[in-house]
Each structure stands twice: as structure tokens, then as C-alpha cells.
Amino acid sequence: MWKPTNQPQTPAQPSVPERPTTSTPSAPAMSAAEPVAPRPVTTTTADQATIGKSLVIKGEVTGSESLYIDGRVEGSINLAGNRVTIGRNGVVAANINAREIVVLGKVRGNLTASDRVDIRSDGSLTGDVVAARISIEDGAFFKGGIDIRKGGQPTQQKPNGEEKSVPATEPAAVGARA
């Protein structure tokens, strides 16, 4: 009778240590058993810089890796080929240029994304958006204009200095005011 009671506990015990192994890949025995799960998580966090809750940055932020902002940033953010995520505690007063922008906190400034802008339900954006795709969840705050452009679509300068996108065969612009 001891074995049937112990058998359900044995499979349950390895599953409990596997979860901490995913967040802390220091246990070599568990990592060898399941090497695929910890590596993508580690790679993702290694390729992403973080601005913590207590940090305040004033100026220009540039680089070649993704960025997670949970503090305050004032100025400009230019991470053209990467993802910028403004966390729930993040407060940004800057123009942002990135491949993908996710807003969970508060942003005041214009967003330019080569791929997509995602404003989550707790997010707040005051500024204009230029992107190929945009997603605004229910409950999100947005005040500004939207310019939808196909990926890699060039902009042309009018003689008076205004930008103009190259005309497309299908409707490519959507305007919204909140």
C-alpha cells in the first residue's frame, strides 16, 4: 500500500521543481530533462532591457534591443527594429519610434511603428499613431490621430513641409478622435 500512495506524489514532485527551473535555470539535472522551455524565456529576457519603477530618464534613448519601461522617460525613444513596452507603472512623455509598441501605462507623445501599436485596456495614449497595424482594447484611453501605412511604405515631403504617404489602391488611412 505504500507504493500506490507514493506513486501519485512522485509525478507531482517533479512538476513542482520544473516550474522554478523555468525561471531559474541553475539546476543542471532539470535543465537537461527539458532544455527547450527555459532557453526561450532566458533569451527573451536577455534581449530586453528594463527601466525599473524607480528610474527616471530624461533625454534620448536609442539602442538595438527591446525595451520594457516601468519607470519614467522624458525625451525620445528610437529603437527602430525592436519592441518597446510601456509597463503598467510606466509614464512616458516622449515620441517613440520602434517596430512594435505596446502601451500598458501612460504615454504622452507620438508613436511611429513599422509593424504594430497595441494599446491595452489599462493603457493611456495621448498623441498621434503611425503604424501598419493598431489594436486598442476596450477600456483603453486614446486621444489623437491614426495613420495606417503599409509596412515599408515611404513618406513624401510636400512643398510646404508636410508629410504625405504614397497613395495606395485600397483605403490605408483611418482617422479617430476620442
N, C-alpha and C positions, 0 to 999 in steps of 0.2 A: 504493500500500500504506500510505501514511502516513495516509490518511483513515480506513480501517476500524479501524486501531489507535487512532486518536484519537477516533473516534465513541463507543465504549463508555466512554471516560474522561470525555467531555463530559457525558453524562447523570449519571454518578456524581458529578461535581464539584458540580453544583447541589444534589444531595440532601444532600451533606455540609454546605454552608453553611446549608441550610434548618433543620437541627436547632438550631444555635446561634441562628438568628434567632428561633426559638420562645421560647427562654429570654431572649434579649437583642434586643428589637425596635428596636434603634438603627439597623439598616441599612434605609434607606427603599426601596431597589430591591427587596429580598427581601420586605419587608412588603407592598408594593403587589401583588406576584405572588400572595400567599396571605394576605389580611388576616383571614380568619376564624379560623385556628388560633391566632395569638398573642394576640388580644384576649380570648378566654375565659380563658386562662391568666393574663393580666395582671389581668383583672377579679377573678378568684378570689383571687389573692394580695393585691390591693389591699383587698378587702373582709374580709380575715382578718388579725387581729393575731397576733403571735407573742411568746411568752415564751421566751427562749432558755435554753440549758443552764445558764448561769452565773447566771441571775437567780433571786432568792428574793423572793417577795411574801407578806407577812403582812397580812391584813385582808380587805376586801370588794372583789370585782371585779365591776363592772357595766358595761354598755355596750349598743351597738346594732349590733355586728358580730360575726362569727365569731371564735373564738379557738383558737389552737394552742399548747399548753403543752408545752415540752420542759424546763422548769426545775422549781422547787419553788413550790407555792402552799399556804398555810395560811389558813383562814378560810371565806369563802363566795364562790361564783361564781354570778351571776344574769345570764344572757343569754337571756331568755325566748324570743325569736323566732329564735334563731341556733343555730349548731353549735359545740360545744366538743369539741376533740380533744385527748386527753392522749397525747403522743408517747411513743416507746419510752424516752426518758430522763426523762420527766415523773414527778414524785412529788407527789401532791395529797392533802392532808388537809383536805377541805372538802366541804360539801354543795353540789351542783351542780344548778342549775335552768336548762334550756335546751330548745330544740326537738328537737335531736338531740345525742347524746353518744356519742363513740367513744373506747374505752379501749384504748390500746396499751401504756401504762405501768402505774404503781401508783396506785390510788385508795383512800383510806380515808374514807368518808362516804356519805351518802345521795344517790341520783340521782333527779331528777324530770325527765322528758322529756315534752313534749306529743306528740312523734312516736315516736322510737325510741332505744333504747340498744343499742350494739354493742360487745361485749367480744371483742377479737381474741385470737388464740392466745397471744401474749406478754403479754396484759393480765392485771391482777390487781385485783379489786374486793372490798372488804370493806365491806358496807353494804347497805341496802335499795334496791330499784329500784321506781319508779312510772313506768310508761310505757304507751303504746298498743301498742308492739311491742318485742321484745327478741331479740337474737341473741347466742349465746355459742358461740364457735368451740372446736373440740377443742384441748385444751392450756391453755385459759384457766383462771384461778383465780377462783372466785366463792364468797363466803360471805355469806349474807344472805337476805332475803325478796324476793319478786317480787309486785307488784300490777299486773295488766294492766287498764288502763282505756281505754275508747274515747276517741278524740280529742275534747276539749272537754267531757268528762263532769264535771259538778260534784261537789264533795265536800260532804257534810253533816256538821255537828258533832253528835255525840250529847250528851245532857245531861252525861255525865261527862267531856266534853272530847275524846273520841277521834274521829278522822275515820272517816267511813263513806261508801263510794261508793254512788251511786244504783243500786238493783238493776236488772239487765238481764235480758232474756228468754233470753239464751244465757250459758253459763259465761264469765265475764270475769276470773276470778282464778285464778292458778296459783301455788302455793307450792313453793319449792325451797330446800333447805339443802345446802350442800356440806361 
